[in-house]
Structures are given as structure tokens and as C-alpha cells.
């Protein structure tokens, strides 16, 4: 396997979780044990993060509201994946 373009897309934890949930349901047909283990472990981790409560609409709404601050894509991604719990986290 070769990585053609490593920066083709940056995914949020929410998007990764949604993709893995889809993969989890389709992998049962193919019987891929290693994929099952990785999927399970990653989903277990993501269930303990804020992405479990996010929706695609909330992510889009957040990105729209952040445009006024001229943040980079990576800064927005960090705030989506690990949202600040208090004003102190933003400073």
C-alpha cells in the first residue's frame, strides 16, 4: 500500500468514529480479524471523547462560527476534537 497524498483530507474524531461504525457493520461479512480488533479498540477510545456527542450539523455550525477568527484548519480541528471545557483552556 502506498500513500499518494498524505494531506488529502483531515478528519475529525467524529468522522473517524462514523467511518469505523460503518466499517464495523460491513467487516462481519469479510471476517477480517485484525481490522475488527483495531476498529473495536479505536471505537472504545472514541466513546470516551467529546465526539460521541457531536453531529455533522454541530461540526459544520462550529466551523461557520469560527470563520471570523481566521483560524487554521488544524486549529479548528483541535478545537473540534478536544473542545475547551472552560475559558481558561482557550487562553
N, CA, C and O atoms as a CHARMM CRD file, in Angstrom:
* protein
*
  364
    1    1 UNK  N      0.83800  -1.16800   0.00000 PROA 1      0.00000
    2    1 UNK  CA     0.00000   0.00000   0.00000 PROA 1      0.00000
    3    1 UNK  C      0.88700   1.23700   0.00000 PROA 1      0.00000
    4    1 UNK  O      1.91400   1.27700   0.67800 PROA 1      0.00000
    5    2 UNK  N      0.48500   2.24000  -0.76000 PROA 2      0.00000
    6    2 UNK  CA     1.27000   3.46200  -0.89500 PROA 2      0.00000
    7    2 UNK  C      0.39400   4.66600  -0.58400 PROA 2      0.00000
    8    2 UNK  O     -0.75300   4.73700  -1.02500 PROA 2      0.00000
    9    3 UNK  N      0.93300   5.60400   0.17100 PROA 3      0.00000
   10    3 UNK  CA     0.22000   6.84300   0.47100 PROA 3      0.00000
   11    3 UNK  C      0.54000   7.82900  -0.63900 PROA 3      0.00000
   12    3 UNK  O      1.66900   8.30500  -0.75300 PROA 3      0.00000
   13    4 UNK  N     -0.45800   8.13100  -1.45300 PROA 4      0.00000
   14    4 UNK  CA    -0.25200   9.00300  -2.60000 PROA 4      0.00000
   15    4 UNK  C     -0.21300  10.46100  -2.17300 PROA 4      0.00000
   16    4 UNK  O      0.69100  11.19900  -2.56300 PROA 4      0.00000
   17    5 UNK  N     -1.18500  10.88000  -1.37600 PROA 5      0.00000
   18    5 UNK  CA    -1.25400  12.26300  -0.92000 PROA 5      0.00000
   19    5 UNK  C     -1.59700  12.26000   0.56600 PROA 5      0.00000
   20    5 UNK  O     -2.76700  12.11400   0.92000 PROA 5      0.00000
   21    6 UNK  N     -0.61100  12.41800   1.43900 PROA 6      0.00000
   22    6 UNK  CA    -0.87400  12.32500   2.87600 PROA 6      0.00000
   23    6 UNK  C     -1.74500  13.45000   3.41900 PROA 6      0.00000
   24    6 UNK  O     -2.28600  13.32500   4.51800 PROA 6      0.00000
   25    7 UNK  N     -1.89200  14.53500   2.68400 PROA 7      0.00000
   26    7 UNK  CA    -2.69000  15.67100   3.14600 PROA 7      0.00000
   27    7 UNK  C     -3.97900  15.83000   2.34800 PROA 7      0.00000
   28    7 UNK  O     -4.49700  16.93900   2.22100 PROA 7      0.00000
   29    8 UNK  N     -4.49600  14.73900   1.81400 PROA 8      0.00000
   30    8 UNK  CA    -5.70600  14.81300   1.00300 PROA 8      0.00000
   31    8 UNK  C     -6.89400  15.29700   1.82600 PROA 8      0.00000
   32    8 UNK  O     -7.72200  16.06000   1.32900 PROA 8      0.00000
   33    9 UNK  N     -6.98300  14.86400   3.07000 PROA 9      0.00000
   34    9 UNK  CA    -8.08200  15.28800   3.93300 PROA 9      0.00000
   35    9 UNK  C     -7.68200  15.13500   5.38800 PROA 9      0.00000
   36    9 UNK  O     -6.91100  14.25000   5.75900 PROA 9      0.00000
   37   10 UNK  N     -8.22400  16.01700   6.18800 PROA 10     0.00000
   38   10 UNK  CA    -8.02700  15.93100   7.62700 PROA 10     0.00000
   39   10 UNK  C     -9.38400  15.57400   8.21400 PROA 10     0.00000
   40   10 UNK  O    -10.37600  16.25800   7.96100 PROA 10     0.00000
   41   11 UNK  N     -9.42700  14.51400   8.99000 PROA 11     0.00000
   42   11 UNK  CA   -10.68500  14.04400   9.54900 PROA 11     0.00000
   43   11 UNK  C    -10.80000  14.40200  11.02200 PROA 11     0.00000
   44   11 UNK  O     -9.81800  14.38500  11.76300 PROA 11     0.00000
   45   12 UNK  N    -12.01100  14.72500  11.42600 PROA 12     0.00000
   46   12 UNK  CA   -12.27300  14.92500  12.84400 PROA 12     0.00000
   47   12 UNK  C    -12.47800  13.56200  13.49300 PROA 12     0.00000
   48   12 UNK  O    -12.70500  12.56500  12.80700 PROA 12     0.00000
   49   13 UNK  N    -12.39800  13.52700  14.80600 PROA 13     0.00000
   50   13 UNK  CA   -12.66900  12.27900  15.52000 PROA 13     0.00000
   51   13 UNK  C    -14.09400  11.80900  15.24900 PROA 13     0.00000
   52   13 UNK  O    -14.35000  10.60700  15.18400 PROA 13     0.00000
   53   14 UNK  N    -15.01400  12.74600  15.09200 PROA 14     0.00000
   54   14 UNK  CA   -16.40200  12.40700  14.78300 PROA 14     0.00000
   55   14 UNK  C    -16.48700  11.65200  13.45900 PROA 14     0.00000
   56   14 UNK  O    -17.19400  10.64900  13.36000 PROA 14     0.00000
   57   15 UNK  N    -15.77000  12.13000  12.44300 PROA 15     0.00000
   58   15 UNK  CA   -15.78600  11.47700  11.13500 PROA 15     0.00000
   59   15 UNK  C    -15.12900  10.10100  11.18800 PROA 15     0.00000
   60   15 UNK  O    -15.59500   9.15800  10.54900 PROA 15     0.00000
   61   16 UNK  N    -14.05400   9.99300  11.94900 PROA 16     0.00000
   62   16 UNK  CA   -13.38800   8.69900  12.11000 PROA 16     0.00000
   63   16 UNK  C    -14.33200   7.71900  12.79100 PROA 16     0.00000
   64   16 UNK  O    -14.44000   6.56400  12.37900 PROA 16     0.00000
   65   17 UNK  N    -15.00700   8.17800  13.82200 PROA 17     0.00000
   66   17 UNK  CA   -15.93600   7.31800  14.55300 PROA 17     0.00000
   67   17 UNK  C    -17.07400   6.84500  13.64700 PROA 17     0.00000
   68   17 UNK  O    -17.43700   5.66900  13.67500 PROA 17     0.00000
   69   18 UNK  N    -17.63000   7.73700  12.85600 PROA 18     0.00000
   70   18 UNK  CA   -18.70700   7.37100  11.93600 PROA 18     0.00000
   71   18 UNK  C    -18.22100   6.35900  10.90200 PROA 18     0.00000
   72   18 UNK  O    -18.92500   5.39800  10.59100 PROA 18     0.00000
   73   19 UNK  N    -17.02900   6.57400  10.37600 PROA 19     0.00000
   74   19 UNK  CA   -16.46300   5.64900   9.39200 PROA 19     0.00000
   75   19 UNK  C    -16.22800   4.27600  10.00200 PROA 19     0.00000
   76   19 UNK  O    -16.52900   3.25700   9.38100 PROA 19     0.00000
   77   20 UNK  N    -15.69400   4.24700  11.21100 PROA 20     0.00000
   78   20 UNK  CA   -15.43400   2.96800  11.86800 PROA 20     0.00000
   79   20 UNK  C    -16.72000   2.23000  12.20700 PROA 20     0.00000
   80   20 UNK  O    -16.75800   1.00100  12.15200 PROA 20     0.00000
   81   21 UNK  N    -17.76100   2.95400  12.55400 PROA 21     0.00000
   82   21 UNK  CA   -19.04400   2.29300  12.82100 PROA 21     0.00000
   83   21 UNK  C    -19.58300   1.64800  11.55100 PROA 21     0.00000
   84   21 UNK  O    -20.14800   0.55500  11.59700 PROA 21     0.00000
   85   22 UNK  N    -19.41000   2.32400  10.41400 PROA 22     0.00000
   86   22 UNK  CA   -19.81800   1.73500   9.13500 PROA 22     0.00000
   87   22 UNK  C    -18.95500   0.53100   8.79400 PROA 22     0.00000
   88   22 UNK  O    -19.45800  -0.48000   8.30500 PROA 22     0.00000
   89   23 UNK  N    -17.65700   0.63900   9.05100 PROA 23     0.00000
   90   23 UNK  CA   -16.73300  -0.45900   8.78400 PROA 23     0.00000
   91   23 UNK  C    -17.05400  -1.64700   9.67500 PROA 23     0.00000
   92   23 UNK  O    -16.97800  -2.79600   9.24000 PROA 23     0.00000
   93   24 UNK  N    -17.40900  -1.37100  10.90600 PROA 24     0.00000
   94   24 UNK  CA   -17.72400  -2.43400  11.87000 PROA 24     0.00000
   95   24 UNK  C    -18.88100  -3.28800  11.37100 PROA 24     0.00000
   96   24 UNK  O    -18.85100  -4.51100  11.50200 PROA 24     0.00000
   97   25 UNK  N    -19.89300  -2.65500  10.80200 PROA 25     0.00000
   98   25 UNK  CA   -21.04100  -3.41800  10.32500 PROA 25     0.00000
   99   25 UNK  C    -20.73100  -4.18100   9.04200 PROA 25     0.00000
  100   25 UNK  O    -21.29600  -5.25100   8.81600 PROA 25     0.00000
  101   26 UNK  N    -19.84700  -3.65600   8.20000 PROA 26     0.00000
  102   26 UNK  CA   -19.53800  -4.33700   6.93800 PROA 26     0.00000
  103   26 UNK  C    -18.43500  -5.37800   7.07800 PROA 26     0.00000
  104   26 UNK  O    -18.36500  -6.29700   6.26200 PROA 26     0.00000
  105   27 UNK  N    -17.57200  -5.26400   8.08300 PROA 27     0.00000
  106   27 UNK  CA   -16.46000  -6.20000   8.22800 PROA 27     0.00000
  107   27 UNK  C    -16.91200  -7.59100   8.63200 PROA 27     0.00000
  108   27 UNK  O    -16.19900  -8.56600   8.39400 PROA 27     0.00000
  109   28 UNK  N    -18.09000  -7.69900   9.24100 PROA 28     0.00000
  110   28 UNK  CA   -18.58500  -9.00000   9.66300 PROA 28     0.00000
  111   28 UNK  C    -18.74800  -9.93200   8.46900 PROA 28     0.00000
  112   28 UNK  O    -18.62900 -11.15000   8.60300 PROA 28     0.00000
  113   29 UNK  N    -19.01500  -9.36700   7.32400 PROA 29     0.00000
  114   29 UNK  CA   -19.18200 -10.16600   6.11500 PROA 29     0.00000
  115   29 UNK  C    -17.85300 -10.73200   5.63000 PROA 29     0.00000
  116   29 UNK  O    -17.81500 -11.81300   5.04300 PROA 29     0.00000
  117   30 UNK  N    -16.77600 -10.01600   5.86900 PROA 30     0.00000
  118   30 UNK  CA   -15.47900 -10.40400   5.32800 PROA 30     0.00000
  119   30 UNK  C    -14.61700 -11.16000   6.32400 PROA 30     0.00000
  120   30 UNK  O    -13.65800 -11.81500   5.91700 PROA 30     0.00000
  121   31 UNK  N    -14.92000 -11.09400   7.60100 PROA 31     0.00000
  122   31 UNK  CA   -14.17700 -11.83400   8.60900 PROA 31     0.00000
  123   31 UNK  C    -12.73700 -11.39200   8.78400 PROA 31     0.00000
  124   31 UNK  O    -11.85400 -12.24100   8.91000 PROA 31     0.00000
  125   32 UNK  N    -12.47300 -10.11400   8.79500 PROA 32     0.00000
  126   32 UNK  CA   -11.11800  -9.60000   8.95700 PROA 32     0.00000
  127   32 UNK  C    -10.83400  -9.37800  10.43900 PROA 32     0.00000
  128   32 UNK  O    -11.30700  -8.40100  11.02000 PROA 32     0.00000
  129   33 UNK  N    -10.06900 -10.27200  11.05200 PROA 33     0.00000
  130   33 UNK  CA    -9.83300 -10.21900  12.49900 PROA 33     0.00000
  131   33 UNK  C     -9.00800  -9.00800  12.92800 PROA 33     0.00000
  132   33 UNK  O     -9.34400  -8.35400  13.91500 PROA 33     0.00000
  133   34 UNK  N     -7.95100  -8.70500  12.21200 PROA 34     0.00000
  134   34 UNK  CA    -7.11300  -7.56500  12.59800 PROA 34     0.00000
  135   34 UNK  C     -7.88600  -6.25700  12.49800 PROA 34     0.00000
  136   34 UNK  O     -7.77800  -5.38600  13.36100 PROA 34     0.00000
  137   35 UNK  N     -8.65600  -6.13800  11.44500 PROA 35     0.00000
  138   35 UNK  CA    -9.48000  -4.93900  11.28100 PROA 35     0.00000
  139   35 UNK  C    -10.50600  -4.84600  12.40400 PROA 35     0.00000
  140   35 UNK  O    -10.79200  -3.75600  12.89900 PROA 35     0.00000
  141   36 UNK  N    -11.05000  -5.96800  12.79900 PROA 36     0.00000
  142   36 UNK  CA   -12.03400  -5.98400  13.88400 PROA 36     0.00000
  143   36 UNK  C    -11.40900  -5.49700  15.18600 PROA 36     0.00000
  144   36 UNK  O    -12.03400  -4.73700  15.92700 PROA 36     0.00000
  145   37 UNK  N    -10.19900  -5.92200  15.46700 PROA 37     0.00000
  146   37 UNK  CA    -9.51700  -5.51800  16.70000 PROA 37     0.00000
  147   37 UNK  C     -9.22200  -4.02500  16.69800 PROA 37     0.00000
  148   37 UNK  O     -9.48700  -3.33400  17.68200 PROA 37     0.00000
  149   38 UNK  N     -8.68200  -3.53300  15.60900 PROA 38     0.00000
  150   38 UNK  CA    -8.35100  -2.10800  15.50600 PROA 38     0.00000
  151   38 UNK  C     -9.61800  -1.26400  15.59100 PROA 38     0.00000
  152   38 UNK  O     -9.64500  -0.23900  16.27200 PROA 38     0.00000
  153   39 UNK  N    -10.65600  -1.69600  14.90300 PROA 39     0.00000
  154   39 UNK  CA   -11.92500  -0.97600  14.93500 PROA 39     0.00000
  155   39 UNK  C    -12.48800  -0.93000  16.34800 PROA 39     0.00000
  156   39 UNK  O    -12.91700   0.12400  16.81800 PROA 39     0.00000
  157   40 UNK  N    -12.48300  -2.05900  17.01700 PROA 40     0.00000
  158   40 UNK  CA   -13.01600  -2.13900  18.38100 PROA 40     0.00000
  159   40 UNK  C    -12.23900  -1.23200  19.33300 PROA 40     0.00000
  160   40 UNK  O    -12.83500  -0.45500  20.07900 PROA 40     0.00000
  161   41 UNK  N    -10.92200  -1.33000  19.30800 PROA 41     0.00000
  162   41 UNK  CA   -10.08900  -0.53700  20.22000 PROA 41     0.00000
  163   41 UNK  C    -10.25100   0.96400  19.96600 PROA 41     0.00000
  164   41 UNK  O    -10.33100   1.75200  20.90800 PROA 41     0.00000
  165   42 UNK  N    -10.29700   1.34700  18.71300 PROA 42     0.00000
  166   42 UNK  CA   -10.43700   2.76300  18.37600 PROA 42     0.00000
  167   42 UNK  C    -11.80800   3.28900  18.78500 PROA 42     0.00000
  168   42 UNK  O    -11.91900   4.38900  19.32700 PROA 42     0.00000
  169   43 UNK  N    -12.85000   2.50400  18.52500 PROA 43     0.00000
  170   43 UNK  CA   -14.19100   2.92500  18.92700 PROA 43     0.00000
  171   43 UNK  C    -14.30800   3.03600  20.44600 PROA 43     0.00000
  172   43 UNK  O    -14.98100   3.93400  20.95400 PROA 43     0.00000
  173   44 UNK  N    -13.66300   2.13700  21.16100 PROA 44     0.00000
  174   44 UNK  CA   -13.67600   2.21400  22.62400 PROA 44     0.00000
  175   44 UNK  C    -13.03800   3.52700  23.09300 PROA 44     0.00000
  176   44 UNK  O    -13.54500   4.18300  24.00200 PROA 44     0.00000
  177   45 UNK  N    -11.93700   3.89300  22.46800 PROA 45     0.00000
  178   45 UNK  CA   -11.27600   5.15400  22.81800 PROA 45     0.00000
  179   45 UNK  C    -12.17700   6.34700  22.48600 PROA 45     0.00000
  180   45 UNK  O    -12.36100   7.24000  23.31300 PROA 45     0.00000
  181   46 UNK  N    -12.73300   6.35800  21.27900 PROA 46     0.00000
  182   46 UNK  CA   -13.53600   7.49700  20.83300 PROA 46     0.00000
  183   46 UNK  C    -14.82500   7.65500  21.63600 PROA 46     0.00000
  184   46 UNK  O    -15.35200   8.76300  21.73800 PROA 46     0.00000
  185   47 UNK  N    -15.33600   6.57300  22.20200 PROA 47     0.00000
  186   47 UNK  CA   -16.54500   6.65400  23.02700 PROA 47     0.00000
  187   47 UNK  C    -16.31500   7.47500  24.29700 PROA 47     0.00000
  188   47 UNK  O    -17.27100   7.94900  24.91100 PROA 47     0.00000
  189   48 UNK  N    -15.06300   7.64100  24.68800 PROA 48     0.00000
  190   48 UNK  CA   -14.73400   8.42200  25.87800 PROA 48     0.00000
  191   48 UNK  C    -14.30100   9.84400  25.54900 PROA 48     0.00000
  192   48 UNK  O    -13.76200  10.54200  26.40800 PROA 48     0.00000
  193   49 UNK  N    -14.53000  10.27600  24.32300 PROA 49     0.00000
  194   49 UNK  CA   -14.15100  11.62200  23.90400 PROA 49     0.00000
  195   49 UNK  C    -15.40700  12.42200  23.55600 PROA 49     0.00000
  196   49 UNK  O    -16.48400  11.84200  23.41800 PROA 49     0.00000
  197   50 UNK  N    -15.28800  13.72800  23.41500 PROA 50     0.00000
  198   50 UNK  CA   -16.45700  14.56300  23.09700 PROA 50     0.00000
  199   50 UNK  C    -17.11400  14.24100  21.75400 PROA 50     0.00000
  200   50 UNK  O    -18.24900  14.65700  21.52200 PROA 50     0.00000
  201   51 UNK  N    -16.44400  13.52600  20.87800 PROA 51     0.00000
  202   51 UNK  CA   -17.01600  13.26500  19.55400 PROA 51     0.00000
  203   51 UNK  C    -18.26700  12.39500  19.62000 PROA 51     0.00000
  204   51 UNK  O    -19.06600  12.39500  18.68400 PROA 51     0.00000
  205   52 UNK  N    -18.44700  11.65800  20.70700 PROA 52     0.00000
  206   52 UNK  CA   -19.63600  10.80600  20.81200 PROA 52     0.00000
  207   52 UNK  C    -20.91400  11.63300  20.87100 PROA 52     0.00000
  208   52 UNK  O    -21.99200  11.12500  20.56100 PROA 52     0.00000
  209   53 UNK  N    -20.80900  12.90300  21.26600 PROA 53     0.00000
  210   53 UNK  CA   -21.97700  13.77500  21.37000 PROA 53     0.00000
  211   53 UNK  C    -22.09900  14.73000  20.19000 PROA 53     0.00000
  212   53 UNK  O    -23.05800  15.49800  20.11800 PROA 53     0.00000
  213   54 UNK  N    -21.15400  14.69500  19.27600 PROA 54     0.00000
  214   54 UNK  CA   -21.17100  15.61000  18.14000 PROA 54     0.00000
  215   54 UNK  C    -22.03700  15.05200  17.01100 PROA 54     0.00000
  216   54 UNK  O    -22.25400  13.84600  16.89500 PROA 54     0.00000
  217   55 UNK  N    -22.51800  15.97400  16.19100 PROA 55     0.00000
  218   55 UNK  CA   -23.24100  15.61300  14.97700 PROA 55     0.00000
  219   55 UNK  C    -22.57700  16.34300  13.81600 PROA 55     0.00000
  220   55 UNK  O    -21.80800  17.28300  14.02100 PROA 55     0.00000
  221   56 UNK  N    -22.87400  15.91100  12.61300 PROA 56     0.00000
  222   56 UNK  CA   -22.28000  16.59300  11.46000 PROA 56     0.00000
  223   56 UNK  C    -22.76200  18.04000  11.39800 PROA 56     0.00000
  224   56 UNK  O    -22.01600  18.92900  10.98800 PROA 56     0.00000
  225   57 UNK  N    -24.00500  18.27500  11.80400 PROA 57     0.00000
  226   57 UNK  CA   -24.53900  19.63600  11.80700 PROA 57     0.00000
  227   57 UNK  C    -23.80600  20.51600  12.81800 PROA 57     0.00000
  228   57 UNK  O    -23.51000  21.67700  12.53300 PROA 57     0.00000
  229   58 UNK  N    -23.51600  19.97000  13.99000 PROA 58     0.00000
  230   58 UNK  CA   -22.82800  20.77800  15.00400 PROA 58     0.00000
  231   58 UNK  C    -21.39700  21.10600  14.57700 PROA 58     0.00000
  232   58 UNK  O    -20.89000  22.18500  14.88400 PROA 58     0.00000
  233   59 UNK  N    -20.75400  20.18800  13.87800 PROA 59     0.00000
  234   59 UNK  CA   -19.39300  20.44500  13.39500 PROA 59     0.00000
  235   59 UNK  C    -19.41700  21.54100  12.33400 PROA 59     0.00000
  236   59 UNK  O    -18.59100  22.45300  12.36300 PROA 59     0.00000
  237   60 UNK  N    -20.35500  21.45600  11.40500 PROA 60     0.00000
  238   60 UNK  CA   -20.46800  22.47900  10.35400 PROA 60     0.00000
  239   60 UNK  C    -20.80000  23.83400  10.97100 PROA 60     0.00000
  240   60 UNK  O    -20.22500  24.85200  10.58400 PROA 60     0.00000
  241   61 UNK  N    -21.71500  23.84900  11.92000 PROA 61     0.00000
  242   61 UNK  CA   -22.08400  25.09900  12.59700 PROA 61     0.00000
  243   61 UNK  C    -20.88500  25.70600  13.32000 PROA 61     0.00000
  244   61 UNK  O    -20.67600  26.91800  13.27600 PROA 61     0.00000
  245   62 UNK  N    -20.10700  24.86900  13.97900 PROA 62     0.00000
  246   62 UNK  CA   -18.91700  25.35500  14.66900 PROA 62     0.00000
  247   62 UNK  C    -17.93300  25.97000  13.67800 PROA 62     0.00000
  248   62 UNK  O    -17.40600  27.05600  13.91700 PROA 62     0.00000
  249   63 UNK  N    -17.68500  25.28200  12.57300 PROA 63     0.00000
  250   63 UNK  CA   -16.73500  25.79300  11.58100 PROA 63     0.00000
  251   63 UNK  C    -17.20100  27.12200  10.99900 PROA 63     0.00000
  252   63 UNK  O    -16.38800  28.01400  10.76000 PROA 63     0.00000
  253   64 UNK  N    -18.50400  27.25800  10.76900 PROA 64     0.00000
  254   64 UNK  CA   -19.03900  28.52200  10.26300 PROA 64     0.00000
  255   64 UNK  C    -18.81600  29.65100  11.27200 PROA 64     0.00000
  256   64 UNK  O    -18.45500  30.76700  10.90000 PROA 64     0.00000
  257   65 UNK  N    -19.03300  29.35100  12.53400 PROA 65     0.00000
  258   65 UNK  CA   -18.87700  30.39100  13.55600 PROA 65     0.00000
  259   65 UNK  C    -17.41300  30.75800  13.80000 PROA 65     0.00000
  260   65 UNK  O    -17.13100  31.84400  14.30500 PROA 65     0.00000
  261   66 UNK  N    -16.49300  29.88600  13.45600 PROA 66     0.00000
  262   66 UNK  CA   -15.07000  30.14300  13.68100 PROA 66     0.00000
  263   66 UNK  C    -14.40800  30.89900  12.53200 PROA 66     0.00000
  264   66 UNK  O    -13.26900  31.34500  12.66700 PROA 66     0.00000
  265   67 UNK  N    -15.10100  31.04700  11.40900 PROA 67     0.00000
  266   67 UNK  CA   -14.51400  31.73700  10.25200 PROA 67     0.00000
  267   67 UNK  C    -14.06700  33.15500  10.58600 PROA 67     0.00000
  268   67 UNK  O    -13.07100  33.63500  10.04600 PROA 67     0.00000
  269   68 UNK  N    -14.78300  33.81200  11.45600 PROA 68     0.00000
  270   68 UNK  CA   -14.46400  35.20600  11.79400 PROA 68     0.00000
  271   68 UNK  C    -13.13300  35.35200  12.52000 PROA 68     0.00000
  272   68 UNK  O    -12.58100  36.45100  12.57600 PROA 68     0.00000
  273   69 UNK  N    -12.61300  34.27200  13.07100 PROA 69     0.00000
  274   69 UNK  CA   -11.36900  34.34000  13.83400 PROA 69     0.00000
  275   69 UNK  C    -10.12900  33.98900  13.01200 PROA 69     0.00000
  276   69 UNK  O     -9.01100  34.03700  13.52600 PROA 69     0.00000
  277   70 UNK  N    -10.31900  33.64000  11.74700 PROA 70     0.00000
  278   70 UNK  CA    -9.21700  33.30800  10.83900 PROA 70     0.00000
  279   70 UNK  C     -8.29000  32.22700  11.40600 PROA 70     0.00000
  280   70 UNK  O     -7.06800  32.34800  11.33500 PROA 70     0.00000
  281   71 UNK  N     -8.87500  31.18900  11.96100 PROA 71     0.00000
  282   71 UNK  CA    -8.08800  30.07000  12.47800 PROA 71     0.00000
  283   71 UNK  C     -7.67800  29.15100  11.33300 PROA 71     0.00000
  284   71 UNK  O     -8.35800  29.07900  10.30900 PROA 71     0.00000
  285   72 UNK  N     -6.57600  28.46100  11.51200 PROA 72     0.00000
  286   72 UNK  CA    -6.15100  27.49300  10.50500 PROA 72     0.00000
  287   72 UNK  C     -7.02600  26.24700  10.61100 PROA 72     0.00000
  288   72 UNK  O     -7.74900  26.06300  11.59000 PROA 72     0.00000
  289   73 UNK  N     -6.95300  25.39700   9.59300 PROA 73     0.00000
  290   73 UNK  CA    -7.71300  24.14600   9.61600 PROA 73     0.00000
  291   73 UNK  C     -7.30300  23.28200  10.80000 PROA 73     0.00000
  292   73 UNK  O     -8.14200  22.64800  11.44000 PROA 73     0.00000
  293   74 UNK  N     -6.02000  23.26300  11.07900 PROA 74     0.00000
  294   74 UNK  CA    -5.53700  22.44800  12.19600 PROA 74     0.00000
  295   74 UNK  C     -6.02000  22.97600  13.54200 PROA 74     0.00000
  296   74 UNK  O     -6.33300  22.19500  14.44000 PROA 74     0.00000
  297   75 UNK  N     -6.08200  24.29600  13.68400 PROA 75     0.00000
  298   75 UNK  CA    -6.59000  24.87100  14.93400 PROA 75     0.00000
  299   75 UNK  C     -8.06500  24.53300  15.12900 PROA 75     0.00000
  300   75 UNK  O     -8.49300  24.19800  16.23400 PROA 75     0.00000
  301   76 UNK  N     -8.83400  24.62200  14.05400 PROA 76     0.00000
  302   76 UNK  CA   -10.25100  24.25500  14.13500 PROA 76     0.00000
  303   76 UNK  C    -10.40700  22.77300  14.45500 PROA 76     0.00000
  304   76 UNK  O    -11.25300  22.38600  15.26100 PROA 76     0.00000
  305   77 UNK  N     -9.59100  21.95800  13.82500 PROA 77     0.00000
  306   77 UNK  CA    -9.64100  20.51700  14.07800 PROA 77     0.00000
  307   77 UNK  C     -9.34900  20.20800  15.54100 PROA 77     0.00000
  308   77 UNK  O    -10.01700  19.37400  16.15300 PROA 77     0.00000
  309   78 UNK  N     -8.35800  20.87900  16.09300 PROA 78     0.00000
  310   78 UNK  CA    -8.01700  20.66700  17.50100 PROA 78     0.00000
  311   78 UNK  C     -9.17800  21.05900  18.41100 PROA 78     0.00000
  312   78 UNK  O     -9.44100  20.38500  19.40700 PROA 78     0.00000
  313   79 UNK  N     -9.86700  22.13700  18.07400 PROA 79     0.00000
  314   79 UNK  CA   -10.98000  22.57900  18.91300 PROA 79     0.00000
  315   79 UNK  C    -12.19400  21.67000  18.77000 PROA 79     0.00000
  316   79 UNK  O    -12.97700  21.53600  19.71000 PROA 79     0.00000
  317   80 UNK  N    -12.35900  21.04900  17.61600 PROA 80     0.00000
  318   80 UNK  CA   -13.45700  20.09900  17.43200 PROA 80     0.00000
  319   80 UNK  C    -13.15400  18.80000  18.17200 PROA 80     0.00000
  320   80 UNK  O    -14.01500  18.25800  18.86500 PROA 80     0.00000
  321   81 UNK  N    -11.93900  18.30800  18.02300 PROA 81     0.00000
  322   81 UNK  CA   -11.57200  17.03000  18.63400 PROA 81     0.00000
  323   81 UNK  C    -11.41800  17.11400  20.14500 PROA 81     0.00000
  324   81 UNK  O    -11.73500  16.16100  20.85700 PROA 81     0.00000
  325   82 UNK  N    -10.93800  18.23900  20.63200 PROA 82     0.00000
  326   82 UNK  CA   -10.73300  18.41500  22.07200 PROA 82     0.00000
  327   82 UNK  C    -11.24900  19.79400  22.47100 PROA 82     0.00000
  328   82 UNK  O    -10.46100  20.70200  22.73800 PROA 82     0.00000
  329   83 UNK  N    -12.57100  19.95200  22.51100 PROA 83     0.00000
  330   83 UNK  CA   -13.13600  21.27400  22.78100 PROA 83     0.00000
  331   83 UNK  C    -12.77400  21.77700  24.17600 PROA 83     0.00000
  332   83 UNK  O    -12.68700  21.00000  25.12600 PROA 83     0.00000
  333   84 UNK  N    -12.56600  23.08200  24.28400 PROA 84     0.00000
  334   84 UNK  CA   -12.22000  23.64700  25.59400 PROA 84     0.00000
  335   84 UNK  C    -13.38200  23.48500  26.57100 PROA 84     0.00000
  336   84 UNK  O    -14.53900  23.71700  26.22100 PROA 84     0.00000
  337   85 UNK  N    -13.05900  23.08900  27.78400 PROA 85     0.00000
  338   85 UNK  CA   -14.08400  22.88900  28.81100 PROA 85     0.00000
  339   85 UNK  C    -14.33900  24.16600  29.60800 PROA 85     0.00000
  340   85 UNK  O    -15.36600  24.29500  30.27400 PROA 85     0.00000
  341   86 UNK  N    -13.39800  25.11000  29.53500 PROA 86     0.00000
  342   86 UNK  CA   -13.57100  26.37700  30.24300 PROA 86     0.00000
  343   86 UNK  C    -12.84200  27.47300  29.47400 PROA 86     0.00000
  344   86 UNK  O    -12.08800  27.19700  28.54100 PROA 86     0.00000
  345   87 UNK  N    -13.07500  28.70700  29.87500 PROA 87     0.00000
  346   87 UNK  CA   -12.41600  29.84000  29.22000 PROA 87     0.00000
  347   87 UNK  C    -10.90500  29.77000  29.39000 PROA 87     0.00000
  348   87 UNK  O    -10.16000  30.26300  28.54200 PROA 87     0.00000
  349   88 UNK  N    -10.46000  29.17600  30.45200 PROA 88     0.00000
  350   88 UNK  CA    -9.02600  29.04400  30.70400 PROA 88     0.00000
  351   88 UNK  C     -8.34200  28.20600  29.62600 PROA 88     0.00000
  352   88 UNK  O     -7.19300  28.47400  29.27500 PROA 88     0.00000
  353   89 UNK  N     -9.02300  27.21300  29.10700 PROA 89     0.00000
  354   89 UNK  CA    -8.44300  26.36400  28.06600 PROA 89     0.00000
  355   89 UNK  C     -8.22800  27.10300  26.75200 PROA 89     0.00000
  356   89 UNK  O     -7.38800  26.70300  25.94600 PROA 89     0.00000
  357   90 UNK  N     -8.97200  28.16600  26.53200 PROA 90     0.00000
  358   90 UNK  CA    -8.85600  28.92200  25.28800 PROA 90     0.00000
  359   90 UNK  C     -7.66500  29.86300  25.32300 PROA 90     0.00000
  360   90 UNK  O     -7.08400  30.16000  24.28000 PROA 90     0.00000
  361   91 UNK  N     -7.29500  30.33400  26.50000 PROA 91     0.00000
  362   91 UNK  CA    -6.22600  31.32900  26.61100 PROA 91     0.00000
  363   91 UNK  C     -4.87600  30.73900  26.42000 PROA 91     0.00000
  364   91 UNK  O     -3.87600  31.45300  26.48500 PROA 91     0.00000
